């Protein structure tokens, strides 16, 4: 291995460490606790080294969001591929989405609540975000209904899931009705 290849590998490993540490700190203490100074201390590198990878917290949030989008897409595909029939797939998709949001609140915030500098619904949208939407569309497109654009239906269903995730996490919806909400969403919106 050449010196340049080794340096590049080390750079990639440092970047992964920064993102993993930011994610861990955000999950434990919230995004306000994620500062470049604190990250530099935790990973035992100087702040200039951290800035050589990310221009600041916004870019770190964006990196966490992209990682989270890839994880969500994989989880959605795994859940829906094991399901048989449209109703079972859509129900599995809804449950998996809501479980992901509940298990990874800081990552979910990075993806959808915080400014990570990422463009959504544009040509320059990063591939992991496009793929996460595609993972939703794969199951929801088949139940959109006649005359309904599959992408538009997926956006509306996704908005409903996001609302459920956000309101549940904020304590504004009683947790004991979570399963009934999923059933209602699938029955009434997806009509499967």
C-alpha positions as CSV (number, residue, x, y, z in Angstrom):
1,X,0.0,0.0,0.0
2,X,1.4,3.4,-1.0
3,X,1.7,6.2,1.5
4,X,-1.0,8.2,-0.3
5,X,-3.4,5.2,-0.1
6,X,-2.7,4.8,3.6
7,X,-3.3,8.5,4.2
8,X,-6.6,8.3,2.3
9,X,-7.7,5.3,4.3
10,X,-6.8,7.1,7.6
11,X,-8.7,10.1,6.5
12,X,-11.8,8.0,5.8
13,X,-11.5,6.3,9.1
14,X,-11.1,9.7,10.9
15,X,-14.2,11.0,9.2
16,X,-16.2,7.9,10.2
17,X,-15.0,8.4,13.8
18,X,-16.1,12.0,13.8
19,X,-19.6,11.1,12.5
20,X,-20.0,8.1,14.8
21,X,-18.9,10.3,17.8
22,X,-21.2,13.1,16.9
23,X,-24.1,10.7,16.5
24,X,-23.3,9.0,19.8
25,X,-23.1,12.3,21.6
26,X,-26.3,13.6,20.0
27,X,-28.2,10.5,21.0
28,X,-26.9,10.7,24.6
29,X,-27.1,14.4,25.2
30,X,-28.9,16.1,22.2
31,X,-27.5,18.0,19.3
32,X,-26.8,21.1,21.5
33,X,-24.1,19.0,23.1
34,X,-22.3,18.4,19.8
35,X,-19.7,21.0,19.4
36,X,-16.4,20.9,17.5
37,X,-14.5,21.4,20.7
38,X,-16.3,18.5,22.4
39,X,-15.9,16.3,19.3
40,X,-12.2,17.1,19.1
41,X,-11.7,16.1,22.7
42,X,-13.6,12.9,22.4
43,X,-11.8,11.7,19.3
44,X,-8.5,13.0,20.5
45,X,-7.7,15.1,17.5
46,X,-7.3,18.9,17.3
47,X,-10.1,21.1,16.1
48,X,-8.1,22.0,13.0
49,X,-8.1,18.2,12.1
50,X,-11.8,18.1,12.6
51,X,-12.2,21.2,10.4
52,X,-10.1,19.5,7.7
53,X,-13.0,17.0,7.4
54,X,-16.1,19.2,8.1
55,X,-16.5,23.0,7.9
56,X,-18.6,22.9,11.0
57,X,-21.5,21.3,12.8
58,X,-23.9,21.8,9.9
59,X,-21.8,19.5,7.7
60,X,-21.5,17.0,10.5
61,X,-25.3,16.9,10.9
62,X,-25.5,16.4,7.1
63,X,-23.1,13.4,7.3
64,X,-25.2,11.9,10.1
65,X,-28.3,12.5,8.1
66,X,-26.9,10.7,5.1
67,X,-25.8,7.8,7.2
68,X,-29.2,7.6,8.8
69,X,-31.0,7.7,5.4
70,X,-28.9,4.7,4.2
71,X,-29.8,2.8,7.4
72,X,-33.5,3.7,7.1
73,X,-33.6,2.6,3.5
74,X,-32.0,-0.7,4.4
75,X,-34.4,-1.3,7.3
76,X,-37.4,-0.4,5.2
77,X,-36.4,-2.8,2.4
78,X,-35.6,-5.6,4.8
79,X,-39.0,-5.2,6.5
80,X,-41.0,-5.0,3.3
81,X,-39.1,-7.8,1.5
82,X,-40.1,-10.2,4.3
83,X,-43.8,-9.2,4.0
84,X,-46.3,-11.0,1.8
85,X,-48.9,-8.8,0.0
86,X,-49.4,-5.1,-0.3
87,X,-51.2,-4.6,3.0
88,X,-48.5,-6.5,4.9
89,X,-45.8,-4.6,3.1
90,X,-47.3,-1.2,3.8
91,X,-47.9,-2.1,7.4
92,X,-44.3,-3.3,7.8
93,X,-43.1,-0.2,6.2
94,X,-45.0,2.1,8.5
95,X,-44.0,0.2,11.6
96,X,-40.3,0.1,10.6
97,X,-40.3,3.8,9.8
98,X,-41.8,4.7,13.2
99,X,-39.5,2.3,15.0
100,X,-36.5,3.8,13.3
101,X,-37.5,7.3,14.3
102,X,-38.1,6.2,17.9
103,X,-34.9,4.2,18.3
104,X,-32.7,6.9,16.6
105,X,-34.1,10.3,17.7
106,X,-30.9,12.3,17.1
107,X,-30.4,10.7,13.7
108,X,-34.0,11.3,12.8
109,X,-33.6,15.0,13.8
110,X,-30.5,15.2,11.6
111,X,-32.4,13.8,8.7
112,X,-35.6,15.8,8.9
113,X,-35.5,18.5,11.6
114,X,-32.1,20.1,11.6
115,X,-30.2,22.0,8.9
116,X,-27.6,19.7,7.6
117,X,-27.2,21.6,4.4
118,X,-28.8,18.9,2.3
119,X,-31.2,19.5,-0.6
120,X,-34.4,17.5,-0.6
121,X,-36.5,16.9,-3.8
122,X,-33.9,18.5,-6.1
123,X,-31.6,17.2,-8.8
124,X,-28.7,17.6,-6.5
125,X,-30.3,15.7,-3.6
126,X,-27.6,13.3,-2.3
127,X,-28.1,9.7,-3.3
128,X,-28.8,8.3,0.2
129,X,-31.8,10.7,0.6
130,X,-33.1,9.7,-2.9
131,X,-32.6,6.0,-2.0
132,X,-34.5,6.4,1.3
133,X,-37.4,7.9,-0.6
134,X,-37.2,5.2,-3.2
135,X,-37.4,2.6,-0.4
136,X,-40.8,4.2,0.6
137,X,-41.9,4.4,-3.0
138,X,-41.2,0.8,-3.8
139,X,-44.0,-0.4,-1.4
140,X,-46.3,2.6,-1.6
141,X,-46.3,3.1,-5.3
142,X,-48.2,-0.2,-5.7
143,X,-51.1,1.0,-3.5
144,X,-51.3,4.6,-4.7
145,X,-54.5,3.9,-6.6
146,X,-55.7,4.6,-10.1
147,X,-55.0,8.1,-11.3
148,X,-52.8,9.0,-8.3
149,X,-49.1,9.8,-9.0
150,X,-47.1,7.2,-7.0
151,X,-44.5,9.8,-5.9
152,X,-47.1,12.2,-4.7
153,X,-48.9,9.5,-2.8
154,X,-45.6,8.5,-1.2
155,X,-45.0,12.1,-0.2
156,X,-48.4,12.3,1.5
157,X,-47.9,8.9,3.3
158,X,-44.4,9.9,4.3
159,X,-45.7,13.2,5.7
160,X,-48.3,11.2,7.8
161,X,-45.6,8.9,9.1
162,X,-43.3,11.9,9.9
163,X,-46.2,13.6,11.8
164,X,-46.9,10.4,13.8
165,X,-43.2,10.1,14.6
166,X,-42.8,13.7,15.6
167,X,-46.0,14.0,17.6
168,X,-45.4,10.7,19.4
169,X,-41.9,11.6,20.4
170,X,-43.1,15.0,21.7
171,X,-45.6,13.2,23.9
172,X,-48.6,14.7,22.1
173,X,-50.0,11.3,21.1
174,X,-50.8,8.6,23.7
175,X,-48.4,5.7,23.1
176,X,-50.9,3.0,23.8
177,X,-52.7,3.9,20.5
178,X,-49.6,3.6,18.3
179,X,-50.6,0.3,16.6
180,X,-54.2,1.6,16.0
181,X,-52.7,4.6,14.3
182,X,-50.7,2.5,11.9
183,X,-53.7,0.4,11.1
184,X,-55.8,3.4,10.5
185,X,-53.1,5.0,8.3
186,X,-52.8,1.8,6.2
187,X,-56.6,1.2,6.0
188,X,-57.7,4.7,5.2
189,X,-54.8,6.3,3.3
190,X,-53.3,3.3,1.6
191,X,-56.7,1.6,1.4
192,X,-55.3,-1.9,1.3
